[in-house]
Amino acid sequence: MSASSFFWLSSLVTAVENGHGTRSQFTHISQLGLKSILYKRLNIYGEDDNRWLNIAKALAKVDGDVSFKLANYYIDKQDGTFDTNRSVELWLLQAVRLGHLDAKVLLARIYVGNNQLLAAKKLLLPIKSDLSALTLLIEISLLKGDVKNVEYYSSQFKTIEAVNQKNEHQHFYKKLEKYGIIDSQILETETETETETETETECLAKIAPFATNLDNLEYFEKLISSPNVKLLKPYLCFSSVKYISKVELDCQHRKNEAIECNESIWQNKKDLINNRFVAVLVDEGGANVNSGILYIDSHDTEEVFFHELTHLLGFIDEYPLPKNHFRCSEVQKSMFSHNIAILPRLYQGSRKSVRQKILNQLPWGKYISSHTRLLNKTTDGWLLGTSDEEIDTVGAFIAESCNEKNFVSIKALKQRTALRYFEEKFPDLYMLMLVDNPDKFLMPHFTHNILQATK
């Protein structure tokens, strides 16, 4: 080989390394069998070297493995910008065109994360004999609430998994059984352990938790086992978390509205016997409690979950309630919650008799010291309210829940609590009141919701 030919061939490889290689130059490299040099240098250079990136981009046009490697390079570098996100998809699509199976599965998973379920399914159906693809097809069917396809793909999964028997796939199938998505085939020893645990669990009110996909099911379990929630263990406990399709839930809310679903469906759930409440975790929506049913979404923290659980036990919000809230329409006829009372603003009569009348209407009345002021003398009568200066005492402080012209909402403590801000503490006083009257203000049984929904 002449010196000029050698330098020409060397310049072709150098052009690719520097990112200046043209299509025709790469064609020459391929025809002359020089791609092996590029592969060798690809393995020599690190991914932080621009020469590696330039060679990878050239080879990725004809090599699905390199395209896939390049996509993963951009995933590692991903910073949420359009350019990096687009590069990931671009090189995965190139790998897919070159028949790379793992690229199809990874791209489909990205599509699922972006709620592009149809695009993901189109990628996966031609390779549904692959267990990773079948796993995603089952997850997509769960997201869509397509129970028939869940059963169909699960039966295929079990047949193929019996041959492959990879731990990750066995674990996935166990989750389908665990959450009641498919008929349980769990070993008898595991079932016996579960039964013993449930028998030992005693509490005031049992909750049946449901979620709409595998991620939500696992997240719900995490919330239930959180330290905050364990504080309520003597009063609230949980059945096993189960799957329910969002199609069956038939929720009508937008993502920025309070979660609202069709509650008549619960009359057909035979496994809810021995449960007083139902808890549902959906993808999006505002957390709330409607009588015997609690709703949260996949973005809610354990503090939010704890806050909503206290509503089931009879605690009411200490932030401003909506103007049309039924509790804000009139003075209470009797006590209705552990932490809030709705009472007249002004009273007539002797201080002693008025004070006793007020104490009789406060669930925390017995914890108020005889030295704590509840009333202030005005020209119009006795004005209800403990002074804000009496910070470290139990009294009758004005709450934000309801405030009308002739009546106000009253709370026991001046301090902010978990009923006002999720991240605040649940006071020891509230736990004492719960011990005093654990079932006095409990929300009604979830069958109340069914009756209301079916009227």
Secondary structure, 3 states (H helix, E strand, C coil): CCHHHHHHHHHHHHHHHCCCCCHHHHHHHHHCCCHHHHHHHHHHCCCCCHHHHHHHHHHCCCCHHHHHHHHHHHHHCCCCCHHHHHHHHHHHHHHHHCCCHHHHHHHHHHHHHCCCHHHHHHHHHHHCCCHHHHHHHHHHHHHHCCHHHHHHHHHHHHHHHHHHCCHHHHHHHHHHHHCCCCCCCCCHHHHHHHHHHHHHCCCCEEEEEEECCHHHHHHHHHHHCCHHHHCCCCCEEECCCEECCHHHHCCCCCCCCECCCCHHHHHHCHHHCCCCEEEEEECCCECEEECCEEEEECCCCHHHHHHHHHHHCCCCCCCCCCCCCHHHCCCCCCCCCCCEEEEECEECCCHHHHHHHHHCCCCCHHHCCCCCCCEEEECCEEEECCCCCCCCCCCCEEEEEEECCCEEEEECCCCCCCCCCCCCCCCHHHHHHHHHCCCCCCCCCHHHHHHHHHC
